[in-house]
């Protein structure tokens, strides 16, 4: 009995160390950068809704923007960052990412330089100062957030969805192909409203800031399983009680209708099976003030770039935009292994979005949606020093959105080319 007790204690210790220790401190406090620096003679897009400031100065002091304007002298002794005639915008958001690639298993206790390089390649070199993890292993995502906020890693602010919630027996076929049976056992697939509420409660207790539902799940290629509406509604209601946004992965018309009826806040992808999604349904999404993250390049990269598949998705997004729908920028990077952002900007332009509409989707729109508008989204005194610095003006050359020179979060330089 003594040997059994010792063995059980050792096993329990190992389980705790592997499963629960990485999820300690799930909501670490953010820390601003110290010191003061300035940009001089730059063009500043204070907001996508206002004319840019020409030959402007931006001063960041102790992690917050202290001065913005034209003809402003730089305070004596303040370091001026070399960036003559650069373009300065509010820090970019990527509202749909994942940390599910095998390399991010090192995020728990991997070497700092290696994890930093992965984050830079995927996110900070693309200008992202804030990202939304739309479903990953919380051991990984919580570890990343903890190490970033402690200053150990140079990374963006991360909003976490925790584990995605699926329909009963509804894990997507492409997920089953890459995860073990053990991990699948941990994925919530609630069959009752009570189980759905419990899944949201569990995610929230582990640090989740939002909820992600697969209201439509590709359980086989070409076959979508819709989440039962009572299950989806219970999950949404529970998340809203915690003040969380709810993302929906809809896939098709049935999954979209469940998302609408359940009251979700953000459609995390444009539905790629577009049959039955007409103007009236899109108008309902707009009227319910639901936002959409198109993830257009993801479809072309991971499914097919054949025009007969891509064109209807672009047409759907273009119609949503023309009806006044709110669009958030997101790439599904982490699931999509191509980190380049130019394809998404080009696809959004193909859907009729202007450069300033794209800038809004990168800055103001997500800040408002996540109730962070008092801290992020525009370049104004008093707000966090979250800035993305570009080589060229995206209003003139669209690909300038993808030509990032510097990424700054809370006054801390995360990336400089």
N, C-alpha and C positions, 0 to 999 in steps of 0.2 A: 504493500500500500504506500509505503514511503517513497519507493522508486516511481510508482505511478503518479504520486503527487508532484514529485520533482519534474517528471516528464511533462505533466500537464501544465505546470508553471512555466517551463521553458517554452512550450508550444504557444501558450497564451502570450508570453512576452514577444515571441517572434511575430505572431499575428498582429499584436498591437503596433510593433515597430514597423511592419510592412503596410498595414491598412489604416491605422489611425494616427500615428505619430506625424506623418506628412501633412495631416489636415489640422494640426494645431494652429492657433491664432488665425482663424479664417478671415477676419476683417481687420487687418493691420492698419494703423493710422498712416496717412500720407505725410511726407516731409517735403517741404519746399527746399529748393537750392539756395545757397547763401551767396553773398556778394552782389555786385552790381555790374551790368554791362549794357552796351547800347549798340543799336544799328543806326547808321547815318546815311543820308542820301539814298533811301530805298523807297520803293512804291509799296504802300500799305493798303491792303484790302481790309479795312476795319470791319466791314460786313459785306456780304454779297448784295445787300440791298442799298448800299450807299456808294457814291463815286469814290474811287481810290484816292488816297493822299499821295501826291507826287513829291519827290525830293524830301521825304519825311524822316523823322527821327523817332525811334522807339527805345525807351529806357526800361529795363527790367531790374528791379531792386528786391533782393531777398525773396525771390521766387514769384513776385507779382509785377504786373505791368504798372509802372509809376507815371510814365509820360508818353504821350503819342501826339504827334502833330508836325506841321510844317514850320520851318524857320525856328526850330527849337535848338538852342545851344546844348551841347552835351555837358553835363556837370563836370567840373574840374576833377581830374583823377579817375574818371570812369573809363573802363576799358571799352574801346570801340572795336567790335568784331568786324573783320575785313569782309565786306560784302557790298561793295559799291554797286548801286543800281540793281540790287536783287529785288525780288518780290516777297513780301512778308504777309502771311495770312494767319488766321487763328489755326491752332493745331488741328490736324486732320483726325477724324474718327473713322475707324473701320467697324461697322456695326454688326459684322458677322465673320467671326474667325473661330478656329478650333485649335487645340493643342493636342491632337490625337496622333500625330506622326510618331513613330517609334523613338526618334531622337529626343523627343521631349520627356521620355521616361527619365532622362538624366536631369530634368529640372528639379527633382526631389533632392538630390545630393551630388549632382554632377559638377565638374570643374567650372568655375565661374567664367573663365575666358571662352570655353566651348559653348556654354548656354548663351552668353552675351552675343557671340557670333551668330547663333541661330536666330535670336530675337532680332538682331540688326538686319539680317538677310530677309527675314519674313516681314518685319513690321517697321522698325524705326528708320531704316534707309528708304522706306516708302512714304515717310512723313507722318506716320501715325503716332499721336500722343495719347490717344484713348482707344481702346478696343473692347468689343463685346464678345466674350467667349460663349458661343451659342450651344454649348454642350461638349464637355470633355470629362475625363476621369478627374474627379475633384482632388485626388492626391497630387496630380500633376499641376492643375490650374491653381490650386490654393498654394502649393509650394512656390510656384512662379510668382504669384502676387506677393507672398510674404517676403521672398528674397528681393524682389524689385523695391518694395516699399521700405525695406531695411536699408537700401542703398547698396546692397551687395551686387545686384544686377542693374544694368541700365535698360529700362523697359518702360512701356506705356502703362497708364492706368488701365486696370482690367475690371470689367463688370463680368460676373460669373453667373451662368445658368445652372451650373452643376450637371447632374445627369439628365439627359433628355428623357421625356416621358412618352411612351409608345402606346398604341392600341393593344388590346389583349392579343398575344401571339403575333405582334406586329412589328418586330424588329426588321428594318429594311434588309433586303437580301445582300446588298453591297456592304452593309455593316457586318453581317454574319460571316462574310468571306474573310474578314480581317481581324475579328476578335475571337478569343477563346470561349469555350462553353462556360468557364468560370466567370468571366467578365459579363457574358450575356445573362447569367443568373442574377447579377447585380443591377441590371437595367430595368427600371420600373415599367411594368406593363399592366397597369391597373384594370381590373374588370368591373369594378363598382365605383360609384362616387366616393364612398368612404376610403377606398384604396387610393384613389386619385388625390384626395385631400391629404392623405398620409404621405404620399410621395412628395408633394410640394412641401409639407411640413419637414420632412427629412432633409430635402435639399436645402431649405432655408436654415435649418439648424447647422448645416455644414458650410454655411457661408454664401449661399446663392443670393444674388441680387435680382434675378429675374427667373422666369419659368419658360421652358421650351417644350412645346407639345408637337408631336407628329399627328396632326389631325387627319393627314392623309399619308400613308406609308407605303412605299413600293416593296411589298413583301415578295414579289417576283417581278421579273422584267415585264413591264407593260401592265402589271396588275397592282392597283392601289387599294389598300384596306383603310377605310375611314374609321376614325376614333368614334365610339359611341358618344352621342351628344351629352347625355347626363354625366359621363366621365369627364369630358372636356369642360363642361360647365362647372363642375365641382372643383376642378383644378384651377380654372380661371378665378372663380370666386375666392378660393383660398389664397391664391397669389395676390389678388387685389386687396385682401384684408391686410396683407403684409406690406402694401404699398408697392408691389412689384409690377413691372410690365410683363406681359405674356407674349412670347413669340409663337408663331404657328408655322410649321412646315406643311403646306396644304397639298401640293402635288397635282391635284385635279379639281374638278368642279365640286365633287362631294366633299373633299377635304376642305375646300374653300368655304362651302356653306356651313360646315360644322364650325369653322373658325369664326365666321360672322355671328352665328347663332350663340356661340359660347361667349362671345365678347372679348376676343383676343385684341391686342393692341397693335401688333406688328406682324405682317406677313413676311416671313423670313426668306422666302424665295418667291419670285414670280411663278405661278403654277406652270409647269412645262407641258402637261397634258391640258391643252387649252380648250378642247371641245366643251361647249356648253357655257363657257365663261363669256357672257355677252356684256354689252354696255350697261344694261340694267344692274347686273351683279356687281360690276366695277363701281357703278354709281353708289350702290349700297355700301361698299367698302369705304368710299370717299365720305359718304354721309355719316358713317359710324366713326369717322376720324381715325381709321386704321392706316398706319404707314406701310410702305412696301420697300423691301430690300431686293432689288432685281436679281443680283448675282448672275448677270448675263454671261460673262466670260466663263464662269464655272460650267454652265451647260455646254458651251461650245468646246471646252477643254476636256471634260470628263465623260460626256455622252457622245455627241457628234456635232460637227460643224456644218452638216448638210443644210442647205437653205430651207428645205421643206420642214425641218425641225426647228431651226432657229428663228425664221421669219415670223411665225405666229406668236412666239414669245415676245419678240421685239414689238410687234403690233399691239399686243396686250398692254405692255408697259407704256407704249406711246399713247394709247387710249386712256389709261389710268392717269398719266401726266396731264393730258388735255382736259380731263375732267376736274383737275385741281388736286389730284392725289398727292400726298406727301411722300417723297422718296428719300430714303437713307442710303448712303453709300455702304456697300459691303461686298466682299469678294468670296466668302466661304474658304478663304485661304487656310491651310492646315489640313482641310479635306482636299482641296485643290492644291496640287504640289507646285504649280507655277505661280510664283510670288509676284510677278510683274503686274503692274496696275494699268499700264497703257491700254490693254485690250478692253478693260471695263469702262474706261473713260470714252474710248472710241464707240463702244456699244451703246453707252448712255446717250452720246451725241446722235447716234443713228436713230434713237428713239425720240429725237426732237429736243433733248435737253440742251439748253444754252450753257456756256461756261459758268455763268453766275448761278444757274440752277444746280450745276454739278458742285460748285463751291458750297452752296447752301446745304446740299446733301452730305457734304464732308464736315460741316462746321455747325451752323446754326440749327439745322433741323434735328440732328441727334442730340445736341445739347438741350434743346427744348423738350424733346421726347423723353429724355432721361432726367428732366427737372434739374439740369446742371447749368442753366442759362446765366445764373448769377456768377458763375466761376469760369465758364468756358464758352466757346462758340464765336466770340468776336474779340477784336484787338482793342480793348478799352482799359483805361486806368482802373486799378483795383481788382481786375480779374487775374487769374493765374497766368503765369508766364508760359503758356502753352502756345508755341509758335511753329509754323512750318515755313521754311525759307526755300524759295524756288529760284532757278536760274533765269527764268523768262516769264513773261506775262501769259497766263493761260487764256485770258480774254483775246489774245492775239494768236497764240499757238497752243492749241488744246493739249498737245503732248507735254507742255510745260508742267502740268499737274504731276507727271511721272518723273520729272527731272528735279529731284530734291537735293538741295545743297546742305541743308541743316535741319535737324529736328530737335526742338527744345521743349521740355516738359517741366513746368513749375520752376523755371529758371535754371534747369540743369540740362546741359547739352547731352542729348542721347546719341546723336549721330552728327558727324560733320565729314563731308566728302573730302 
